[in-house]
C-alpha cells in the first residue's frame, strides 16, 4: 500500500521517508484515534476529584473482599501493566479463575468490559468480581457494612456524592471505582506519532503499522484502544487447538445463549499489550510474537514470516504508554464494628 520500505530496526524516520509517513498517518487517522489529553466523561457518572480519590482507595482496599486478602489491584496490578501476569487470576480460597485478567489501563475506552462483554461499563464491571465466588466472594450488603463501619470512608462518600441522603451504597462504590479507573490512561509513542511527531516511532514500528493495516489486523483492532469493541469468533479462519482455545469456555455464548456466539470474544484492546503476557482469554501463550503469529493464522488465514511478525511486535511496542503517577493510598482505619474476614481458605 505504501511502497514497502526496507527498514532498519531501531532507526528514526529520515527526511527521505517523510512523505511515506504522511501517507501512512493519513490512513492511520481514519482507523485509529489518539488518546485524549483529559479524563474522558463516562455515562451517568460525573467525575470529580473527590470521587477519583475515593475510587482509588476502594481500588486498593483488600477489605472489599470477604477474606480481606484481594483488592481490585490484585488482579489489575498497576505495577505490572494493569493485569496480574498470570494465566488466570487467583481469587478467594486461592481458587483459579476461568479467564485471563484483562488490563485495567485505558479500559474506559472499551465498548464493554470482560472478554465476553457482559458488563456495559466500568461501574457494572466493578460489581462483578466483588460478588464472584471465585474472586472476592463478597456481598453488596457486607461491602456497605464494611464501608459504614469506618468514619473516614463515610466522610469520603459524603464528599464524593454531595447532597445524597445516603451516599454509602453499592452503586456509589462502583461509580467511585469507575471514576478512578477512568484516569488510568497511558499516552504512548503511537499517540505522539498520530499527533504529528514524526520521530515518535522507529522505522521498524512504522513498517509494523503498515503490515498491521495491510494484513487486516485493524479490521478488529481499531479505534482509540485498538480493540475493546466488536465481537469475533476466535478461529475465524482456522480454529486453534484446545490448548489455546479451551472447549469448555464458549465465550459470549454464556451471555447471549445464541449459537452464533459460541467461541466469540470481544476484540482485545492492544494498548500496553507488550506488558500483559500471557495472552488470550485462556492465558496460554507467553510470547507476544507467537501470539501475533497465531492470530494471523487463525483470524486472517495468513502464515507470516519472522520478519513480518517482528515488525508487528515492534508496532505493538509503540503502544506501551506512560503510566499516570500512582501513590499507594493510606486507607481508613477499621473499627470494632468492621466485619471480620471470613471464608475458608482452601489450598488447591
LOTORLUM-140093 format. One record per residue: x, y, z of N, C-alpha, C in turn; residue in three letters. Coordinates in steps of 0.1 Angstrom, whole numbers, plus 2048, in hexadecimal, padded with zeros to 3 digits. Example, Ala and Ser with C-alpha at 12.3 -4.5 7.8 and 13.67 -1.06 7.14 Angstrom:
8847C784E87B7D384E8847DF84EALA8807EA8478897F584788180084FSER
***
This chain:
8087F480080080080080980D800UNK81480C80781C81880982A817803UNK82C80D7FB83980C7F58438037FCUNK83F7FD8078477F380E8557F7810UNK8597FF81986680381B86F7F8821UNK87B7F881F8857F08268897F7832UNK8867F383E8887FB84A8917F5854UNK8997FD85A8A37F886489D7F9872UNK89E7EE8798997ED88789F7F888FUNK89680089689B80A8A089F81789AUNK89F81988C8A382588689782F886UNK89B83C88789084688688D849878UNK88184F87687C85386988585D862UNK88985B85689286484F88A86E847UNK89087984288988383A88487D82DUNK88C87382888786D81B87A86681CUNK87786282886B85A82A85F862830UNK86086F83085687783684987682EUNK84987582183D87481983686781CUNK83E85C81D83984F82183285082EUNK838857838832858846825860845UNK82486A83D81887283C80D86A836UNK81086282C80585982680184F830UNK80A84983780683F8417FE84584CUNK8028518507FB85785B7ED85A857UNK7EB85F84A7DD8628467D4856846UNK7DA84A8427D283E8437D083A851UNK7DA83B85A7D98378687CE84086FUNK7CD84C86C7C38558727B585286EUNK7B384B8637A684685F7A283A867UNK7AC83386D7A98268737AB827883UNK7B482F8877B78308957B583E89AUNK7B58408A77B484D8AD7BE84E8B9UNK7C485A8BA7CE85B8C57C685D8D2UNK7CC8598DD7C685B8EA7C386A8EDUNK7B886D8F37B587B8F77BF880901UNK7C188D9037CA89390C7C489491AUNK7B789291B7B08949287A888792BUNK7A488693779C87A93C78E87B934UNK78B87092E77E87092677286F92FUNK76787592A75A874932755866931UNK74E86293B74785593B73885793DUNK73084E93872284F93971D84E947UNK71485894A70D858957716858963UNK72285E96272B85F96D73586A96BUNK73187697173A88297074787F978UNK75288097175F87E97876488A97EUNK76788998C76C89499377988F99AUNK7818989A078D8949A778A88C9B3UNK77F8909BA77B8889C677787A9C3UNK7708789B876C86B9B47788639AFUNK7818699A878D8629A479585D9B0UNK7978659BA79F8629C67988579CEUNK78B8579CF78484C9D578583F9CDUNK7848409C07858349B879382E9B9UNK79D8379BA7AB8329BB7AC8299C8UNK7A782F9D37A88279E07A081A9DEUNK79581A9D978D80E9D77948049CEUNK79A8099C47A28009BA7AD7F89C1UNK7B37FE9CB7BF7F89D27BB7F19DFUNK7AE7F29E37AB7ED9F07A77DE9F0UNK7AF7D59F67AB7C79F679F7C49FFUNK79B7CDA077907CAA107837CBA09UNK7837CE9FC7777CD9F47747BE9F0UNK77E7B69F377C7A79F07787A19FDUNK7717959FC76C78EA0877878AA11UNK783786A0B78F781A1279878CA17UNK796798A1279F7A3A167AD7A2A0FUNK7AD799A057BA7969FE7BB79D9F0UNK7B079D9E97B17A19DB7AA7AF9D9UNK7B17B79D17AC7C49CD7AB7C49BDUNK7A57CF9B87A57D09A97B37D09A4UNK7BC7D69AB7CA7D69A77D17C89A7UNK7CB7BF9AE7D17B19AE7D17AB9A0UNK7C77AD9997C67A798B7C97B2980UNK7C87BE9847CB7C997A7D67D2980UNK7E17CC9827ED7D29897F37DD980UNK7F27E99867F77F597E8067F597DUNK80D7ED98481B7EC9838207E2978UNK8167DA97381A7D09698117D195CUNK80E7DD9588067DE94B7F77DE94DUNK7F27DF95A7E47DF95C7DD7D295CUNK7E67C795C7E07B995E7E97B2968UNK7E87A59697F079E9737FA79596DUNK7FC79596080678D95980577E95EUNK7F977995F7F776B9627EE765957UNK7EF7589547E675394A7D775594DUNK7D375295A7C675695F7C875B96DUNK7C07649727C276A97E7BF76198AUNK7C57649957C375D9A27B97659AAUNK7AF75E9B07A57659B87A275F9C5UNK7967619CA79275C9D779574D9D9UNK79B74A9E579F73D9E87AA7379DFUNK7B17419D87BC73D9CF7B77359C3UNK7AA7389BF7A57329B37AA7399A7UNK7AB73199C7AF73798F7A373B987UNK7A374798279774B97A79874596CUNK78D74696578C73F95879374694CUNK79675494E79B75B9427A7764947UNK7AF76893D7BA77193F7B477F942UNK7BB78694C7B67939507BA79E946UNK7B07A59407B47B09377BA7BC93EUNK7C27C49377C77D093E7BC7DA941UNK7BE7E194C7B57EC94F7B97F9949UNK7C67F99447CB80693D7C3809931UNK7BE8159307B781A9247AA812922UNK7A580A92C79980292A78D80B929UNK78D81892D78282092C77E82291DUNK78781F91478482190677E8158FFUNK77D80A9077777FE9017687FF900UNK7637F98F67547FA8F374D7F28FFUNK7527E890474D7E090F7587D9916UNK7567D49227607CE92A75F7BF92BUNK76A7B992E76C7AA92F76D7A5920UNK77379991F77679391276979090BUNK75E78E91275178B90B74879790BUNK74D7A39107457AF90F7397B0918UNK7397A892372C7A792B72A7B3933UNK7337BC9357317C893C7327D4933UNK7287DD9337277E892A7317F292CUNK7367F493973F7FF93C7487FB948UNK75180494C75A800957753800965UNK74880796674080797373A7F9974UNK7347F496A72E7E796A7397DC96CUNK7447DE96574F7D49677547D4975UNK7547DF97C75A7DF9897517D7993UNK7457D599073C7CE99973E7BF997UNK7437BA98C7447AC98974E7A5991UNK75B7A89917657A19987627A19A7UNK75C7AC9AD75A7AD9BB7507A19BFUNK74779E9B773D7949BA7407869B5UNK74A7859AC74D7789A675376F9B1UNK74E7639B27537599BC7627569BAUNK7667569AE7747529AB77D75E9ABUNK77876A9AE7817769AE78177C9BCUNK7787859BF77878C9CC76D7869D6UNK76377F9D075A7789D87527809E3UNK75078C9E07497959EA73A7979E6UNK73379F9ED7257A29EA7247B19EBUNK71B7B79E37187C69E47167CB9F2UNK70D7C39FA70A7C7A077167C7A10UNK71F7BEA0F72B7BDA177357C8A13UNK7367CBA0673E7D6A0273A7E3A08UNK72C7E6A087277F2A0D7297F3A1CUNK7277E7A237297E7A327387EAA35UNK7417E4A2D74F7E7A2F7527F6A2EUNK74D7FCA2375080AA21749813A2CUNK73D810A30737817A3A73D816A48UNK74580BA4A74C809A57758812A59UNK75C819A4E768821A4F765830A4CUNK765838A56761846A5576884EA49UNK77484AA4777B851A3C77584EA2EUNK771842A2C76A83EA2075D846A1FUNK755846A2A74884DA2974A85CA25UNK754862A2B757870A2775B871A18UNK763868A14767869A0675B8669FCUNK75285EA0074785B9F773E8689F7UNK73C86EA0373487BA0373A8869FBUNK7488869FB74F8909F274D88D9E3UNK74E8809E074E87C9D274087C9CCUNK73687A9D47288799D07208849D8UNK7248909D671F89B9DE71089D9DCUNK70889E9E66FA8A19E56F18949E6UNK6F88899E56F087C9E66ED8799F5UNK6E18759F86DD872A066E5866A0CUNK6E785CA036EE850A076F884D9FDUNK7048539FD70E8529F27158449F3UNK71583D9FE71D8319FF7148269F9UNK7158239EC70D8199E67178119DDUNK7128059D971A7FC9D071B8039C3UNK7108099BE7118109B171C81B9B1UNK71C8239BC72682E9BD7348289BFUNK73581D9C67428169C67478139B8UNK73F80E9B074380B9A274681799AUNK73E82299C74082E99474E834998UNK7518349A575E8399A976A8329A3UNK7698259A377381D99C77482098DUNK76982198776882597976F833977UNK76D83C97F77384997E78284897FUNK78784198879683F98A79B83897DUNK79582D97979A82696E79A82E961UNK79183796079184095479D849953UNK7A484A95E7B185395E7BD84A959UNK7BC83D9587C78359557CA834946UNK7CE83F9417D08419337DF842930UNK7E483B9267F383A9247F683F916UNK7F984B9147FD85090780A84A903UNK80B8468F681683E8F181C8458E5UNK8288408E182F8458D48258458C8UNK81D83C8C781383B8BC80A8478BCUNK80684C8C87FD8588C98058648C4UNK8128658C981A8718C581B8718B5UNK81E8658B081F8648A181286889AUNK80786389F7FA8678997F8876899UNK7FD87C8A47FB88A8A680689289FUNK80E88C89781789388E826893891UNK82A88B89B83888A89E83E87F896UNK84688388B84B879882855870888UNK85C87489386786C8998628648A5UNK8558648A785085D8B385184D8B2UNK8518498A585183A8A285D837899UNK86382C89B86E827893869823885UNK87282187C86E81D86F86980E86FUNK86E8068788697F887985B7F987FUNK85880288884B80388E841808883UNK84581187B83D81687083A80B866UNK8458038638437F785A8397EE860UNK8397EC86D8307E38738227E8873UNK8207F68748137FC87380D7FA865UNK8167FB85B8127F984D80D7EA84BUNK8157E18508117D38508037D1857UNK8027D78637F67D686B7EA7DA863UNK7EB7E485B7E07E98537DE7E0847UNK7E97DD8407E87D68337E37C7835UNK7E77C18407E37B38437D47B3847UNK7CF7BD84C7C17BD8517BF7BD860UNK7CB7BD8677C97BD8767C17C987BUNK7C17D48747BA7E08797AB7DF876UNK7A77D486F7987D286D7917D087BUNK7987C98847937C68917997CF89CUNK7A67D289A7AD7DA8A47AF7E889FUNK7A57F08A17A57FE89C7A08078A7UNK79E8148A479981E8AE7A48228B7UNK7A08298C27A982F8CB7B18248D3UNK7AA8198D67B180E8DE7B68038D5UNK7B68048C87BA7FA8BF7B47ED8C3UNK7A77ED8C479F7E18C97967E68D4UNK7907DC8DB7877DF8E67797E18E2UNK7767DF8D57697E08CF7677D58C5UNK75B7D18C37587C78B975B7B98BEUNK7537AF8B97547A18BE7577998B1UNK7617908B37667888A876977A8ACUNK7667708A376A7628A67797618A8UNK77D75A8B278C7568B378E74A8AAUNK79474C89F79574189578C744889UNK78C75088578375487A78774C86DUNK79474A86B79874285F79C734863UNK7A473386E7A97268727A8726882UNK7A171D88779F71D8967AB71789DUNK7B071F8A77BC71A8AE7B970D8B6UNK7C37068BA7C16FA8C27BC6FD8D0UNK7B86F28D67B26F48E47BC6F98EEUNK7C96F88EB7D36FD8F47D270C8F5UNK7CD7138EA7CC7218E97BD7268EBUNK7B471E8E57A67218E579F7168ECUNK79E7168FA79870B9017897098FDUNK7866FD8FB7786F98F676E6FD900UNK7716FE90D76770091776370F918UNK76B71891276872691376272B906UNK75572D90574F7308F874D73F8F6UNK7547478FE7547568FC74775D8FEUNK7447658F473876D8F572B7658F6UNK72B7598F27207508F371A74F901UNK72275090B71E75091971575C91CUNK71776791470F77391670277390EUNK7037709016F87718F86F07648F6UNK6F77588F96F174B8F76EC7498E8UNK6F47508E06F174F8D16FC7468CBUNK6F873D8C37027338BD70D73A8B5UNK70A7458AF71474C8A671E7528AFUNK71C7538BC72675A8C572F7508CCUNK72F7438C873873A8CE74673D8CAUNK74F73E8D375D7418D175F74F8CBUNK7567588CE7577658CA75B76E8D6UNK7657778D376A77F8DE76C78D8D9UNK76C7978E376E7A58E077C7A68DBUNK77E7AE8D078C7B18CB7947B78D6UNK7A07B18D97A87B58E47AE7C38E1UNK7AE7CD8EA7B57D98E87C47D78E8UNK7CB7DE8E07D97DB8DE7E37E58E5UNK7DD7EF8EB7E67F88F27ED7F18FEUNK7FA7F38FF8037ED90A8037DE908UNK8007D88FD8007CA8FB80E7C48FEUNK8187CB8FC8267C58FE8287C390DUNK8207C99168227C79248197BD92AUNK80F7B79238047B09298047A1925UNK81079B92381078C92180C78692EUNK80677A92D8037729217F777691AUNK7F577190E7EB7779057DF76D902UNK7D47738FD7C776D8FA7BF76B907UNK7B37689057AA7679117AE75B91AUNK7B57519137BA74691A7C7748921UNK7CE75291E7DB7559237E674A921UNK7E57449157ED7399127FA73C90AUNK7FB74890580774C8FD80F757903UNK81B75590682375F90D82C768904UNK82D7648F883676C8EE82D7748E5UNK82F7818E482778A8DC8287878CDUNK8347838C98367808BB82F7738B7UNK82F7698C082775D8BE8187608BDUNK8137698C680576D8C68017748B9UNK80A77C8B48087838A780777989CUNK80F76F89C80F76589180375C892UNK7FE75989E7F27528A07E675989BUNK7E676689E7DA76E89A7DA77088BUNK7E67728857E67738767E176686FUNK7E475B8757E074E86F7D174B871UNK7CD74D87E7BF74A8827B575487DUNK7B976187D7AF76B87A7B077086BUNK7BC76F8657BD7758587C176A84EUNK7C575E8527C97548497D6757843UNK7DF75F84A7EC7628457F775C84DUNK80075584780C75084E81775A84CUNK81976285582376D854831768858UNK83B76E85184976A85484E772861UNK85A76E86585F774871862783870UNK86678786486979686285C79E864UNK85179985E8447A085F83F7A086DUNK84079487483C79388284479D88AUNK85179E8888597A788F8557B688DUNK8517B988184C7C787E83F7CA886UNK8367C088682A7C188D82C7C389CUNK8357BB8A18387BD8AF83E7CA8B2UNK8467CF8A984C7DC8AB8427E78ACUNK8387E68A282D7F08A38257EF8B0UNK8237E38B481B7E18C18237E78CDUNK8307E68CC8387EC8D78377FC8D7UNK8338028CC8318108CB8248148D2UNK81C80A8D680F80C8DE81180B8EDUNK81E8098F18218098FF822817904UNK81981B90D81882991181E82D91EUNK81D83992182283F92E81783E938UNK81A83794381083694E80E843956UNK80284695A80085196380784E970UNK80C85897781285598480984F98EUNK80C84599480383E99E80A83E9ABUNK8048449B58098449C37FF83B9CBUNK8058319D27FC8289D97F58309E4UNK7E782E9E47DF8369EE7E08319FCUNK7DF83AA067DD836A147CE833A16UNK7CB827A1A7BD823A1B7B7826A28UNK7AA828A297A382AA367A681FA40UNK7A6823A4D7A8819A5779C812A5BUNK79D805A5D7927FDA6178D800A6FUNK7817FDA7277B7FFA807767F2A85UNK7717F2A9176B7E6A9875F7E0A90UNK7597E9A8874D7E4A807507E0A72UNK75D7E1A6E7617DCA6175F7CDA60UNK7587C8A567577BAA547647B3A53UNK7667A8A5A7737A1A5A774798A4DUNK780796A4978278DA3D77B77FA3FUNK77677AA3576F76EA36772765A29UNK76F759A2A77174FA1F77C746A21UNK779739A1F78372FA2078E731A16UNK79B730A1B7A6731A127A9723A0DUNK7A7721A007A97149FA7B67149F1UNK7BF70B9F47CB70B9EB7C96FF9E1UNK7CA7039D47C86F99CA7D56F59C3UNK
***
